[in-house]
Amino acid sequence: MKNEESEILNRLGRDAGFRVPEGYFDDFNERMASMLPEVEITEVDQKPTLWVTIRPYIYMAAMFAGVWCMMKVFNVFNQSVSAEQRVSEVASSINIDNNADEFIMSGGASDYDIMTYEDSIMMDEAQP
């Protein structure tokens, strides 16, 4: 394989065939500037409009409003899941014959009635 590569390089050589004329880049800037059209640059003394001035603040307010809305949406989803968990915990920790949903809706259960897992284990161990 290397033998073939060296034969090809010997036949063609390492010259790519492209050459830059002598002194081409010496006056390149002047030649390029002479080819470009003349353009006058004028400074404009315009005051920025009201929209240009307050636009960054409007965008920032919209960003914070979006973040607040996302937090509210995630909080609503979190509360709906935790409410369902509370219903099942209260229903399992309180021995009643009525429907657990009716008991909770009537205000019979409070936050103090919700037991943790450790509390339920201790109650089970205490009962004979």
Backbone torsions as a table, in degrees:
resi	resn	phi	psi	omega
1	MET	NA	-47.8	179.4
2	LYS	-66.6	-31.9	178.8
3	ASN	-63.3	-42.2	179.2
4	GLU	-65.2	-41.5	179.7
5	GLU	-63.8	-42.1	-179.6
6	SER	-67.8	-33.9	176.9
7	GLU	-66.6	-41.4	179.1
8	ILE	-64.9	-43.5	178.7
9	LEU	-64.5	-36.1	178.6
10	ASN	-67.1	-39.0	-179.6
11	ARG	-70.9	-46.0	-175.5
12	LEU	-90.9	-30.0	-177.5
13	GLY	84.2	174.1	-178.5
14	ARG	-93.4	3.5	-179.5
15	ASP	-79.9	127.1	-178.1
16	ALA	-80.3	-13.4	178.9
17	GLY	95.0	-3.8	179.9
18	PHE	-106.7	130.0	178.7
19	ARG	-133.0	145.8	176.7
20	VAL	-100.7	130.8	179.8
21	PRO	-60.5	152.2	179.5
22	GLU	-61.8	131.8	176.7
23	GLY	74.9	14.4	-177.2
24	TYR	-63.9	-43.3	-176.3
25	PHE	-87.7	-2.1	-179.4
26	ASP	-65.0	-46.4	-179.3
27	ASP	-116.4	29.9	-177.3
28	PHE	-62.6	-43.3	-178.7
29	ASN	-60.9	-44.3	-179.0
30	GLU	-66.4	-41.3	179.7
31	ARG	-64.9	-41.0	-179.6
32	MET	-67.4	-40.7	178.8
33	ALA	-64.7	-34.8	179.7
34	SER	-72.2	-24.2	179.6
35	MET	-81.2	-24.1	-178.0
36	LEU	-79.2	145.4	178.1
37	PRO	-72.7	153.4	178.9
38	GLU	-77.6	129.9	179.1
39	VAL	-129.9	131.1	177.4
40	GLU	-89.9	133.5	179.0
41	ILE	-103.2	120.8	179.6
42	THR	-116.1	143.5	177.3
43	GLU	-88.5	136.3	-179.0
44	VAL	-105.9	124.3	179.2
45	ASP	-99.2	68.7	177.5
46	GLN	-105.9	140.1	174.8
47	LYS	-78.3	142.4	177.5
48	PRO	-65.6	147.5	-179.8
49	THR	-71.6	168.2	-180.0
50	LEU	-61.3	-41.3	-179.0
51	TRP	-62.9	-42.9	179.5
52	VAL	-62.7	-33.9	-178.8
53	THR	-72.5	-45.0	-174.0
54	ILE	-95.0	-5.0	-177.6
55	ARG	-55.8	-45.4	178.9
56	PRO	-60.6	-36.2	-179.8
57	TYR	-70.9	-37.1	177.1
58	ILE	-64.5	-44.2	179.2
59	TYR	-62.7	-41.7	-179.8
60	MET	-66.0	-40.1	177.6
61	ALA	-63.9	-40.3	178.2
62	ALA	-64.7	-37.7	178.3
63	MET	-63.7	-46.3	-180.0
64	PHE	-66.6	-35.7	176.9
65	ALA	-64.7	-39.0	177.5
66	GLY	-65.0	-41.4	177.6
67	VAL	-64.5	-41.5	178.4
68	TRP	-62.4	-43.6	178.9
69	CYS	-63.1	-40.8	178.7
70	MET	-63.4	-41.1	179.0
71	MET	-63.8	-40.0	177.8
72	LYS	-63.5	-43.0	-179.7
73	VAL	-63.8	-45.6	179.8
74	PHE	-66.4	-33.8	178.4
75	ASN	-67.9	-38.7	178.0
76	VAL	-63.1	-45.0	178.6
77	PHE	-63.5	-39.7	-179.5
78	ASN	-66.4	-40.5	179.6
79	GLN	-67.6	-36.6	-179.2
80	SER	-68.1	-35.9	177.5
81	VAL	-70.3	-43.3	-177.8
82	SER	-68.7	-31.3	177.7
83	ALA	-66.3	-40.1	177.7
84	GLU	-65.8	-37.5	178.1
85	GLN	-67.1	-38.9	178.8
86	ARG	-63.6	-41.8	179.4
87	VAL	-60.0	-46.0	-178.5
88	SER	-69.1	-35.7	178.7
89	GLU	-67.7	-43.7	-179.4
90	VAL	-66.3	-42.3	-179.0
91	ALA	-63.9	-35.5	-178.9
92	SER	-80.3	-25.6	-176.6
93	SER	-90.6	-18.7	-178.5
94	ILE	-110.0	127.4	179.3
95	ASN	-89.6	99.6	176.6
96	ILE	-131.5	156.4	180.0
97	ASP	-89.3	-18.9	-178.2
98	ASN	-79.4	172.2	176.8
99	ASN	-69.3	134.7	-176.3
100	ALA	-64.6	-35.4	-179.7
101	ASP	-65.1	-40.2	178.8
102	GLU	-66.2	-36.9	180.0
103	PHE	-64.5	-42.6	-177.9
104	ILE	-73.3	-41.3	-179.3
105	MET	-65.2	-29.8	-179.3
106	SER	-79.1	-4.2	178.5
107	GLY	88.9	16.0	-178.8
108	GLY	-74.7	-20.2	-179.1
109	ALA	-113.1	140.0	176.1
110	SER	-120.4	-178.5	179.0
111	ASP	-63.9	-25.4	-179.3
112	TYR	-75.2	-18.7	-179.5
113	ASP	-79.9	-13.8	-179.3
114	ILE	-78.8	125.3	-176.4
115	MET	-102.3	148.7	173.5
116	THR	-84.0	170.9	-179.8
117	TYR	-63.3	-40.9	180.0
118	GLU	-64.1	-39.5	178.2
119	ASP	-62.5	-41.4	-179.3
120	SER	-67.7	-34.6	177.4
121	ILE	-66.0	-43.5	-179.4
122	MET	-65.1	-36.5	177.4
123	MET	-67.6	-38.3	178.8
124	ASP	-65.7	-37.4	179.9
125	GLU	-71.3	-30.9	-177.9
126	ALA	-74.8	-28.7	-179.9
127	GLN	-79.9	139.7	-178.9
128	PRO	-74.8	NA	NA
